[in-house]
Amino acid sequence: MARKLRIEFEGGFYHVITRGNQRQKVFREEKDFLKYLKFLSDYKDRYGFWVYAYVLMGTHVHLLIETGQVPLSKILQGINQRFTMYFNRRYGTVGHLFQGRYKAILCDRDAYLLSLVKYLHCNPVRAGMVRRPEEYRWSSHREYIGLNKHGLVDTGLVMGMFSKDLKRGRRLYVEYMREDEKASKEDFYRTVDQRVLGDEEFVERVRGRAKNGILAGKRRHGVSLGEIAGGIGEVLGVRLGELKAKGKDSRVMEGRRLFSLAGREYGYKGKEIAEFLGKDPAAVTGYLRRGQDLREKMARLILFFDGGGNKSQ
């Protein structure tokens, strides 16, 4: 029977499981864990996706990823190929390191994000490797509680669910992690068509956007960057001159983050957004990373355009 095509689209939230070929160990030494995390970080910078959680086990990897414009398949292909080349050189091996087909479950982020983060971070505890999640070095839990600060994981969305105050949010997050988990392992693998995790409404939304298993892209250049800037002025009250200026006022920084997200939504590359704003492309990457708390305002901006609002040139 032919394998089903992956469901891939911009903004998809995936639980990814990558296993070693024939269940072999893919992480033998500390350097292997560090190298995988470096490659994950490199490709995140290159392709502009978000990592909400990870755990690296001896024989497999769990990731919670939200994609940008680059499809998940290209992201995983790059990371896995690069790590395989490193592994084979280091240990004098040949051939495939990972199973040929990783598992990627498209999830309802609103319904499952917190539970999935907890499920991943408690994996080493369930496996009997440690007593508490913070004792395991190779998961993103330590970044959530402030023990690691390398910036790989986008913790803002999850922490914001607990509190706007970081210190209080961490305390509430730790309390949540210590609570008995009501969801079972089976709950996270009880999928529709082996590809989608969510209720009927979520599944129907996915099906509504899907065609032959591959979802259509987002609004490609349906709005100019000048019009997006005009929309930012309407939604946030931040004008184009302020977006392009050197100031770092919190209101203006929010405007730049929202502008960058909207630019990506309408199909513009990071380089194009940077050139329009007169900023370094690395700055736009930072705006995109830190802009995930603006989803409600993003929705308002899209409604402004879709509803035929006044567009500034």
Secondary structure, DSSP 8 states (H G I E B T S, - for coil): ---------TT-EEEEEEEBGGG--S--SHHHHHHHHHHHHHHHHHH--EEEEEEE-SSEEEEEEE--SS-HHHHHHHHHHHHHHHHHHHHT--S-SB-SS-EEEEE-HHHHHHHHHHHHHTHHHHTTS-SSGGG-TTBTHHHHTTS--S--S--HHHHHHH-SSHHHHHHHHHHHHHS---S-HHHHH--BTTTEES-HHHHHHHHHHEETTEE-----SSS-HHHHHHHHHHHH---HHHHHSS---HHHHHHHHHHHHHHHHTT--HHHHHHHHT--HHHHHHHHHTTGGGHHHHHHHHHHHHTT-----
